[in-house]
């Protein structure tokens, strides 16, 4: 047993002489949670052998396995799983260990949990998040692909895919956007939380907020997001994939094409004009035939 591990063993069993599931005042955490977060596997074994509960929760509804996952402690995750810890239960914010692993970039834990048969939710929680959306936010394309290939035929993933696409576009992740479209994300989908997320995207991109602020709560399509962010590359990709350039924005009735005409980056309008010319040429060809 290492010195730090011995310290924790001595502290919790020697000084406090408390019940194995006693909780400290700060955060309402048990010794098992602290050991799991620190990666003290030997202490974890001692606590578990003395009857520590793997499903005791802190003030935020986190189990020991949530803490082990957050801090990337794979050995502790394995020990907890072997003792029956549930790995598909969310905390008070409806975030389960797989989501946490995606959120904190713990690829080794993601692979282990999936091998152990932990199922992806493939759906959004009440905060519009899932394992996939966290992976997209983290920018882990390999994890995104892993989640996309781990399907559940009994679950409709459309809402999750569409939400993930909107996030990818707002963060300027072109490769991820292409992958999500390939796996069925709707390029003309509406993001219900678009008002705040668009403003956030504008702020992060350094744009003049007064020129681009969205005044109502109607949704923007991914193409409109890309126009607002002046991402010519994403605009080109979405139009090539079939995005509706005539889709209207909420109560204003403004189309994506009209937004492009008002965009400061004139290259965006050039992409639209090229698409319009292509459409006209196709119409003329069809008429002649």
N, C-alpha and C positions, 0 to 999 in steps of 0.2 A: 504494500500500500504506500503510495507516494506521500510526501510530507503534507501537501495541500489536502489530499484525500484524508489523511489521518486527522488533520485539523478539523475538518468538517465532521468526521465520525466522532471525534472527541467532544466537539462543541455541542452537537445535538444529543449525544447519548450520555456524555459525562457531566457537562455543566447544567444544561437545561433539565436533563432527566425527564423530558416531556414525553407525551404519547407520540408514537411514530408518525401520526398524521396531524400533529399540532401545527398550527400556522403562525408564521411571524406576522407582526402587525403591518409592516409595509408590504402592500400588494396582496396580502392574504395568501401567501405562498407556503407550501410545505417543504420539508427538507428534500423530498423526492424531486420536486420541481427545481430546486436550486442545484442539486447534484446533476440533474439531467441537463440543465443549461450550461453548467461548468464542464460537463464531460467527465465527471468523476464516476466512471463505470463501477469501480470497486465499491464505492460508497452506495451506489444505486443497488448493487447486489445485497449489501447488508440491510439496507432499508426494506427492500422487497422481501427478504427472508424474515424480517420482523413484522411483516404484514402491512407495509405501506400501501395505500390505495393508489392504483394507477389512474383512477378516475376522480380523484379529489380535484376540485377546480379552484382557481384563484378568483380575484374580484372581477376579472374579465372573461371568466368561463374557460380559461386555458387549463388543459391537463399537462402532466409532465411531458408527454410526447410532443405537445405543441412547443414547449420550451426547447426540447432536444432538437426539434426540427429547425426552429428559428436560428439556433446557434450552430447548426450543421454537425451535431453530435450523433453520427450514424450508429456507433456501437451502443449508445444509450437508447436510440430508437429501436434497435434490434432487441435489446433486453426487455424493453417495455412491451413490444409487440409479442414477445415470447411469453410474457406474463398476462396476456389477454387485453392489452390496451387497445381501445378502438381508435382506428386511424382515419375514420371517415366522419367523425363528429366535429361540427363547427363550434367555435367559441361564441361569446356573446355577440360578436360581429359577423357570425355565420361564416367564419373562415376556418377551414379544416386544415390538417397537416399538409396535405398535398398542395393546397393553395399557398400555405406559408413557405413550403419548399420552393415553389415557383416564384413567389414574391422575393425571397432572399437568395435566389440563384443556387439552391442546394440540389444540383443535378444528381449527385450520388444518392441522395435520399429519395428523390423522385423515382429513380430507377428501381431502388429497393422496394419502395411501397407498391409500385406497379407489379413487380415480381411476386410480391406477397398477396396479390389479388385485390388490393385496394382499388375501388372503382372511381373513375372520374365522375364528377357530378354531371358534366356536359350541359349544365344549365346555369343561369345567372342567379345569384342570391338576391336578397332584398336590396342590397347596395350595388346591384348591377355588376357584380364581379364573379369570376370563376377561376379555376386553375388556368385556363387558356388566357384569360384577360391579364392575369398577373404575369404570365410568361411573356406576353406581348409587351407589357409595360417594362419588364426587365430587359427586353431586347435579346432574349435567348432564342434564336431561331431554331436551334436543334431541339430545344424543349418544346417549342411551339409545334414543330413537326411531329415530335413524339406524341404529344397530346392529340393532335389531329388524326394521327394514324390509330390511336387507341379509341376506337369508336364503340358506342353502345347502340345497336340497331333499334332498341326500344325507346330511345330518347330523341326528340327533335332538337337539334342543335342550332337551328336557324338564328334564334335570338342571340345566342352566345357568339356565333360566328360574326353576325352583323355588328355586335357591340365591339368585338375584338378588332374588326376592320376599322371602325371609327377611331378606336384608340391608336391603332397603328398609323393611320393617316395623320392624326393630330400630332403624333410624335415624330412624323417624318420617316417612318420605317418602310421604305419602298419594297424591299425584298419580302418582308413579312406581309405587306399588303397583297403582293402578287400571290403568295402562297395561300393566304386566306381566301382570295377570290377563286383560286384553283380548287379549293376544297368546298366551295359552295357559298361563300359569303356574298350577300346581295349588294352589289355596288350602288344600288339606288335606295338602300335601306335608310330609315330615319332613326337617328339617335335621340331618344327621349330626353337625355340630359344635355342636349347640345348647347343650350344657352351658356351655362357656366363653363363647359369644357371648351367651347370655341373661344371665349374670352381668355381662358387660361392659355390656350394654344397661341393666341395672338400675343399675349404678354411674354410668353417664353420665346417667341420668335422675334421679339423686339419691334413689333409693328406699332403704329400710332393707333392707340385704342379708340380715340374719338372718331377715326375714319372707319373703323371696322366693328364697333360694338353692335351686338345683336339686340334689338329692342323688344322682341317678343319671345315667347317660349315655344314656338313651333320648331320642328326639327330641321336640321340641314342634312342633305344627302352627303355621302363621302366626297363626291365631286365638289360640292359647295365648300366643304371643309378645306379641301385642297386649294381651291381658289382663294379663300380667305387667308390661307397661309402662304399664298403665292408660291406653291410648290409645283413648278411647271412639269417636273418629271412625273409626279403622281397624277397630275391632271392628264398628261399624255397617256399614262398607263390605264387610268380609269376609262377614258374615252375609247381607247383601243379595245378595252374589255366590254364595251357596250353601254357605258353609263349614259343616262338620259340627259342630254344637254338642254332639253326643254322642261325639265322638272321644275316645279314652282316651289318657292320657299314660303311656307306657312301663310299667314294672313296678308303678307305684303304682295304676294303673287309674283314676286320677282323670280325670273328663271335663272338657271345656271349660266346661260348664254349672256343674259343682261349683266350678271355679276362679272363675267369675264370682260365685258366691254368697259366696265368701270374700274377694273383692276389696274393698279399702277404698273405692274409688270406686263408690258404689251406682248410678251412672248406667249402668255396664256391665251390671249385673244387669237394669236396666230394659230395656235393648236386648234381652237374652235373653228376658225375660218377654213382650215384644212379639212376638218371633218365635214363642214357644210359643203365644201366643193366636192368631196367624195360622195356625199349623199346625192347631190345634184347630178353628178356624172352617172351614178347608178340608176337614178330615175330616168335620165335621158336614154340610157342603154336599154332599160326595160321597155320604154315607150316605143323605141325603134323596132325592138324584137316583137 
